[in-house]
Amino acid sequence: MPNEIKRTGNERLDAAMEDLLTVSAAGHGNTTLYDQVISSLSTLSKVVRKYYKENKDDILLFDEEDRGPAGLTQEALAELKQAYRNAGTACRNYLKDKGETRDSGYGQGRLYTIRALSQLISDDYDVLSRVEPKPGEKVTLPQVLGEARSAEIILDDPDSVVTVGGAMNVRTPVQIRQKEGDPVEGFFTGFETVKSLDDITDYFLRKYKDTPMYEILTAKGTGRDDISSMLTKFNNVMVSVEDAAEKQGIVIGHDLKQFDRSQFRKVFYTAIARNVDLDTAYRIEQDDALTEKYLEFQDDVNRLYSTWIVNTRSAKIPEGAEVQKRDIGMSRMAELIGAQNVVANTTKARMRTGGKTVEGIFQKKVQNSYDLRHLKEGDPLFKMVNQTGEVGISAKALREISDLQVLDYICANTDRHRENQLYCFKIVNGEIYLDGVTGIDNGLSFGVLEPGSIRPGSYITKPENMEIIRRETADRIRDLTEDQLRFALQDLNFKEAELKACFNRLKELQNCIRQGKIRVVEDKDFKRERFSRLGRRANYFFEIKDLMQNGKKYNYRPQKAGKDIVYSPAAQVQRNEPRKQKRVYMPKLNRQLQHLTAMLTIMDFEDSMFHRNSGSYDWMRTSMVQVMTKLRSMKRTMKEGKPVSEEDRKSLERLYRQMNHAAAEYVNTHPGKKKKGSMGGNRKEFATVMMNMAVPLKEAKPTVHDTSFSEMLGENGKADRKDFGSIRKEMTGDVNTDLNREKGKENDLLIK
């Protein structure tokens, strides 16, 4: 590699950067954007190499003076992530608006290799973003980049798991044992997709077709709009029920099957009569079987239809999206603006319960905090909401509320009510002070909410309603670009409209900061600020102020005995689980190598006859040589009786794809028919063969049929020209046979 890009020790990254530098040879012109890619890769290579230094016992991170092994510190982690972000952003800038093809072979090669680099950088960054080194723990960078992309939680007793949360957010509290130190407590939530309205209406029609509820459900008809209209009415029923229950002190609960039937008339009868009709209310109340089926039906309405309304209409989240990934997005955005502490740390995870594995997220519990859903007598939060005098607030709490309202605006979090945040306190001279807030349950974010479509007075504070912002937060937001934002969120499968809306909100906030419409305040000066200066109009933080001044109006009661959160014991999160290495073998490896060697021999012979070489030809030949080099290396590995690793398989697939692209580019840039046997004709025919070549991968016994090249090559290692027609026919036939045989099987066996 050139001096500006060093080998890092990370084989995948080194190989990808070497591919780029190889394909960028032959004096191809460099644009400013390409120079930025090389510059950022140079910085990335230096930073990664810095933390890939080798110790005689193990590969460990070292401090700057090389005095011995040290753990992956927060400073080192921040430096690594910044270098990865910058490199990813530079790659994205280069790829933007480039299209799928270029006019020259090397231009096409650059596009391909930079796309591959961009994906690799994104994968490594995703792993780095989840690392949380503990004091005294030694974590190596090779170990980190070799991890699987999600943690695993193994429950001790899957049958005794207790869940918490409402219909829209069922979570499993888990307590994960650590080798050293206290257990880690948090909440696992499985991924759930926003269902379509068609799917929801079909579900109700199927489930309740042969029940007494079917006649009520289809009173207006069986069309989608008819069913949706009835579901809307019953959704409004639950709103009325919750209001009536709160006034009368009746506990509803999240599972209506457990509801006390003796209380039905007090809360449900009137609500059904008001929102549906009196006859329906009377029928349901008088028939015990219908009452029981109705409560099951209402549970389904709360779980499915109400959730759909909140997701698609309030939060503007598209159907088909995975809601829980938005918690991860909020956590990453908080890091980008330097506000990591204002939302609960959330990472990708999977939970194993017996023989079943569920993909989802793990949200760490915020220590020394309190929430309104689980009040206890004697807790500071319970005292705060049950006193008439105003509670004080610290400068730290004001800073965090300021950061949280900024973050909620950028991410369009539409659900930041008083119960979706945790409260921290400090006591000074016997007086309670609110000392911090942390946002939780951030799934209703990143919807398609443009700045102009956010309702005044909602849970989102618009920039024109913000009065102050932290200096560090303002500086980071000013420097944040669309590419950095996309890079941080690109693996979460957000829709393009959501990403665009997010960046438009960011631009609106940046403009307000640059124009001085929001006053920038240093951290030390927040002690002179007042709560009222956080915004001009009613939004979620004024609910906090209400709680502080007179929380009694919300009528919060202490949790009953035995209702504490139960954390299910679990094994340690497997953060260091290596990526799986499959045993992959290639019985036809020698045959592919023979074909390529024979073609290369003819091509090099034609070079000696002064045939003019184009840029696309140089790229095709370089790609061809790289494939052959890799095949020879893998052949040696197999002869030693060792299996071919998954990493080698992916590397070979990548090289084959590059060769396919290069060969296709040669064919495209050399139109028209060439006479067979001519120099140009041979090259084009070889290119046609190579653009269709695929790696013949399949699971097999570790045996290799080793044959010599004597049948194809002469004594001097040159192909016999008069026999090459039959060789070419044999090669083409083999390739076509392989392609037909593999068609319809595993997609990853073919090079697209």
C-alpha positions, -999 to 999 in steps of 0.1 A, spaced: 0 0 0 11 36 -6 27 54 24 -5 74 32 -25 42 38 -9 18 63 -17 -18 69 -39 -19 100 -38 -55 110 -76 -58 103 -74 -82 74 -109 -73 60 -102 -36 60 -67 -40 46 -80 -62 17 -108 -37 9 -84 -7 9 -59 -27 -12 -86 -35 -37 -93 2 -41 -57 12 -46 -52 -16 -70 -81 -7 -92 -72 30 -91 -39 24 -109 -29 35 -145 -31 72 -139 -69 75 -136 -78 111 -128 -87 119 -92 -115 142 -82 -117 162 -49 -143 137 -36 -120 108 -43 -90 125 -27 -112 130 4 -119 92 4 -82 85 3 -75 111 30 -101 97 54 -90 61 47 -54 72 55 -66 86 88 -87 55 95 -57 32 88 -35 51 112 -61 51 140 -69 14 135 -33 4 133 -26 24 165 -49 1 184 -39 -31 166 -4 -33 181 7 -68 190 19 -82 224 37 -115 226 8 -130 246 -22 -114 229 -32 -85 207 -41 -58 232 -46 -21 231 -16 -1 243 -14 34 257 4 62 238 38 55 255 36 17 249 41 9 285 20 -22 284 -14 -34 276 -44 -12 284 -82 -16 280 -102 1 252 -108 34 269 -137 58 262 -111 82 246 -98 54 223 -133 44 214 -143 79 206 -112 83 184 -120 51 165 -157 59 160 -148 94 147 -123 80 122 -149 54 110 -176 81 108 -154 104 87 -144 75 63 -179 64 60 -191 99 52 -163 104 26 -174 71 9 -210 82 9 -202 116 -6 -182 99 -34 -210 75 -42 -237 101 -41 -253 107 -76 -227 85 -93 -252 60 -106 -244 24 -113 -219 27 -142 -191 49 -153 -176 55 -188 -143 39 -180 -133 6 -165 -114 22 -136 -142 45 -128 -165 15 -125 -139 -3 -104 -137 26 -80 -175 27 -76 -175 -10 -68 -146 -10 -43 -158 21 -25 -193 6 -22 -177 -25 -6 -156 -3 17 -186 17 27 -205 -14 38 -174 -28 56 -169 5 75 -206 6 84 -205 -30 98 -174 -22 119 -189 10 132 -221 -7 142 -200 -31 164 -179 -3 179 -210 17 188 -221 -10 212 -189 -14 231 -190 -3 267 -157 -10 284 -159 -14 322 -132 -1 346 -103 -25 346 -116 -46 317 -92 -52 289 -110 -52 255 -90 -56 223 -98 -40 190 -93 -73 171 -117 -89 195 -143 -61 192 -142 -62 153 -145 -100 154 -177 -100 174 -212 -110 162 -234 -80 155 -258 -86 184 -256 -96 220 -273 -127 233 -292 -130 266 -298 -165 279 -326 -168 305 -321 -192 333 -358 -202 335 -377 -192 304 -410 -205 319 -410 -180 348 -404 -149 327 -425 -118 337 -432 -91 312 -440 -54 318 -453 -25 298 -485 -18 279 -501 -32 248 -478 -12 225 -445 -21 243 -442 -54 260 -407 -58 276 -389 -85 295 -369 -73 325 -337 -92 328 -308 -93 352 -276 -104 335 -248 -119 356 -213 -105 352 -180 -123 359 -171 -93 381 -191 -66 396 -229 -61 400 -254 -77 376 -266 -55 347 -303 -49 347 -323 -38 317 -352 -46 294 -353 -68 263 -379 -60 237 -384 -81 205 -387 -65 171 -422 -58 160 -433 -46 125 -459 -20 120 -487 -40 105 -508 -27 76 -544 -17 80 -554 -45 56 -537 -71 77 -554 -58 109 -589 -57 94 -584 -92 80 -572 -104 114 -604 -92 131 -627 -107 104 -610 -141 107 -607 -143 144 -642 -132 153 -661 -147 123 -679 -174 143 -683 -154 176 -711 -130 188 -687 -101 182 -688 -106 145 -723 -91 141 -713 -60 160 -680 -57 141 -697 -59 107 -727 -38 115 -718 -14 87 -704 -40 63 -673 -62 58 -652 -38 37 -619 -24 50 -634 11 56 -664 -4 74 -643 -25 97 -618 4 103 -647 27 112 -659 3 139 -624 -3 152 -620 35 155 -652 36 177 -640 9 200 -606 26 202 -624 57 214 -642 35 239 -609 27 256 -601 64 259 -634 70 277 -629 39 299 -595 51 311 -608 86 319 -637 72 339 -615 46 357 -590 73 367 -618 95 382 -633 65 401 -600 50 412 -606 17 393 -576 -2 381 -580 -13 344 -547 -31 338 -532 -41 305 -549 -75 303 -587 -70 302 -592 -107 308 -583 -100 344 -607 -71 347 -632 -73 376 -665 -79 359 -684 -63 388 -670 -30 377 -680 -33 341 -711 -11 342 -692 17 360 -667 22 333 -674 2 301 -712 5 297 -713 43 294 -682 44 272 -696 19 247 -730 37 248 -713 70 241 -689 59 214 -708 30 196 -745 29 206 -768 22 235 -781 -11 221 -746 -25 217 -737 -15 253 -768 -32 266 -762 -65 246 -727 -68 258 -735 -61 294 -765 -86 296 -747 -116 280 -718 -130 301 -703 -149 272 -705 -118 250 -690 -97 278 -660 -121 280 -656 -121 242 -659 -83 241 -631 -78 266 -609 -101 245 -619 -81 214 -611 -48 232 -577 -62 242 -570 -69 205 -582 -34 195 -558 -19 221 -529 -41 210 -533 -39 172 -555 -10 160 -546 16 187 -509 8 180 -514 12 143 -531 46 148 -503 58 171 -476 46 147 -489 56 113 -510 87 121 -494 103 151 -457 93 146 -460 90 108 -441 57 108 -445 38 76 -462 4 76 -437 -24 76 -411 -6 98 -396 -21 129 -405 2 157 -379 -9 183 -350 0 159 -359 36 165 -348 33 201 -313 24 187 -315 54 164 -323 77 193 -294 63 212 -270 69 183 -283 104 176 -278 113 213 -241 103 209 -237 124 178 -249 155 196 -230 147 228 -261 139 249 -256 102 256 -270 105 291 -305 118 282 -318 86 267 -314 50 279 -286 32 262 -300 8 236 -283 -18 215 -292 -47 192 -296 -80 210 -312 -114 209 -328 -134 237 -327 -172 239 -355 -188 258 -351 -225 257 -349 -235 220 -363 -202 207 -342 -171 198 -359 -137 194 -342 -107 177 -347 -73 194 -331 -46 215 -317 -44 250 -322 -12 269 -301 -7 300 -317 3 332 -309 38 343 -295 35 378 -308 56 408 -338 68 389 -376 67 394 -406 64 371 -442 73 376 -455 38 368 -437 22 397 -440 46 426 -432 36 462 -439 55 493 -408 71 505 -392 75 470 -383 111 461 -405 110 431 -435 99 452 -428 127 476 -425 152 448 -459 144 432 -476 144 466 -466 177 480 -481 211 474 -449 231 475 -426 235 445 -395 212 442 -362 227 433 -343 219 401 -306 217 395 -285 231 367 -277 196 356 -314 187 352 -320 219 332 -291 210 308 -305 175 304 -341 187 297 -327 211 272 -307 184 254 -337 160 255 -361 185 238 -334 191 211 -329 154 206 -367 147 205 -371 173 178 -343 160 156 -357 124 159 -394 135 159 -402 116 191 -440 120 194 -443 101 227 -423 121 253 -450 123 280 -442 124 317 -444 86 320 -418 80 293 -389 95 312 -371 87 344 -363 111 371 -332 115 393 -330 135 425 -306 148 451 -314 160 486 -298 191 500 -304 200 536 -335 178 536 -349 195 505 -356 175 473 -341 187 440 -348 173 406 -313 164 393 -318 148 359 -341 132 334 -336 103 310 -359 94 281 -372 59 277 -395 41 252 -383 60 222 -399 38 196 -423 64 182 -396 85 165 -381 90 131 -414 92 113 -421 112 82 -427 145 101 -415 175 83 -408 207 103 -440 223 92 -463 194 101 -454 193 138 -484 204 158 -478 233 183 -482 221 219 -473 185 210 -446 165 228 -421 178 203 -406 212 210 -401 231 177 -370 253 173 -390 285 174 -403 275 208 -368 268 222 -351 297 240 -318 281 252 -294 254 241 -261 240 256 -229 253 239 -215 218 233 -249 206 219 -252 236 196 -216 232 183 -221 195 174 -255 202 158 -240 230 136 -213 206 123 -236 176 118 -241 168 81 -267 147 63 -240 121 54 -230 117 90 -267 113 100 -273 87 72 -241 68 82 -252 65 118 -287 52 108 -281 34 76 -283 -2 90 -317 4 108 -337 2 76 -354 35 78 -373 47 47 -358 73 25 -386 97 33 -379 93 71 -342 101 66 -350 132 45 -375 144 71 -350 139 98 -324 160 79 -349 187 72 -356 190 109 -319 192 116 -315 219 90 -343 239 105 -326 237 139 -292 245 125 -307 277 109 -322 288 141 -289 284 159 -269 302 132 -294 330 131 -293 335 169 -329 326 174 -319 302 202 -296 315 229 -265 294 234 -256 289 271 -224 275 286 -228 246 310 -217 266 340 -243 293 333 -273 270 335 -274 276 373 -287 311 364 -314 298 341 -351 292 350 -374 264 339 -396 289 320 -367 297 296 -366 263 281 -395 271 258 -424 294 251 -453 270 246 -467 240 264 -448 209 256 -437 178 276 -412 196 300 -441 217 313 -456 184 326 -424 180 346 -429 215 360 -465 206 369 -452 175 387 -427 197 406 -452 223 416 -483 203 424 -481 167 413 -512 158 433 -535 168 404 -523 137 385 -534 114 413 -504 91 412 -506 64 439 -478 41 453 -474 7 437 -491 -21 456 -471 -47 475 -458 -75 452 -460 -53 421 -423 -45 419 -405 -52 386 -392 -87 386 -359 -91 367 -355 -126 353 -320 -140 359 -300 -145 328 -265 -154 316 -240 -128 306 -246 -110 273 -223 -127 248 -207 -96 234 -175 -114 223 -191 -142 204 -171 -147 172 -187 -145 139 -194 -180 127 -169 -198 105 -186 -223 82 -166 -251 67 -169 -244 30 -151 -264 3 -147 -259 -34 -144 -291 -53 -142 -272 -87 -115 -248 -75 -88 -263 -97 -110 -263 -128 -117 -226 -124 -80 -219 -119 -72 -238 -150 -97 -219 -171 -84 -185 -159 -48 -195 -163 -54 -206 -199 -72 -173 -208 -46 -152 -191 -18 -170 -211 -35 -161 -244 -42 -125 -233 -5 -120 -223 6 -135 -256 -15 -109 -274 1 -81 -254 34 -92 -267 20 -85 -302 15 -48 -294 -22 -49 -291 -34 -16 -276 -47 -19 -240 -77 2 -228 -84 11 -192 -112 -14 -191 -89 -42 -202 -63 -33 -176 -90 -34 -149 -103 -68 -162 -68 -83 -162 -60 -70 -128 -92 -84 -114 -85 -117 -131 -50 -120 -115 -65 -112 -81 -90 -140 -84 -62 -164 -95 -40 -154 -66 -68 -160 -41 -76 -194 -57 -40 -206 -54 -39 -195 -18 -71 -214 -10 -58 -244 -29 -28 -246 -7 -50 -243 24 -71 -272 13 -41 -294 4 -30 -290 40 -63 -305 51 -77 -272 65 -112 -260 58 -118 -228 39 -131 -201 63 -162 -181 58 -140 -150 56 -120 -165 27 -153 -175 9 -166 -139 12 -132 -125 0 -133 -148 -31 -169 -138 -38 -159 -102 -36 -130 -107 -61 -153 -127 -85 -178 -99 -84 -151 -74 -93 -140 -96 -121 -176 -99 -133 -180 -61 -133 -146 -56 -150 -154 -81 -177 -189 -67 -183 -173 -32 -186 -149 -45 -212 -177 -60 -232 -198 -28 -230 -169 -6 -241 -160 -29 -271 -193 -31 -291 -196 -49 -324 -185 -83 -336 -149 -94 -336 -135 -122 -357 -129 -153 -337 -92 -160 -332 -83 -123 -337 -67 -105 -308 -98 -84 -301 -121 -113 -307 -103 -135 -281 -104 -108 -255 -140 -101 -259 -149 -138 -259 -128 -143 -227 -146 -113 -211 -180 -128 -220 -169 -160 -202 -156 -141 -171 -186 -119 -167 -207 -150 -162 -183 -169 -140 -195 -178 -105 -178 -193 -75 -191 -229 -74 -197 -230 -36 -214 -259 -18 -209 -279 13 -188 -310 6 -162 -333 21 -127 -318 24 -114 -335 -8 -98 -318 -37 -94 -333 -72 -59 -322 -80 -50 -323 -117 -21 -308 -136 -24 -281 -163 -4 -302 -188 -36 -308 -209 -41 -271 -214 -5 -257 -213 24 -266 -234 59 -275 -222 69 -238 -219 38 -229 -199 21 -214 -230 -13 -225 -243 -14 -243 -277 -32 -218 -300 -45 -245 -324 -61 -264 -295 -75 -234 -278 -109 -235 -296 -117 -268 -279 -105 -254 -246 -127 -224 -249 -157 -245 -258 -151 -267 -228 -148 -237 -205 -179 -220 -218 -199 -253 -215 -187 -258 -179 -197 -223 -169 -231 -225 -185 -237 -259 -169 -227 -246 -135 -249 -216 -138 -279 -237 -149 -273 -262 -121 -272 -235 -94 -301 -215 -107 -329 -215 -82 -307 -226 -53 -291 -204 -26 -287 -169 -39 -253 -164 -24 -238 -191 -45 -241 -169 -76 -223 -137 -83 -248 -111 -93 
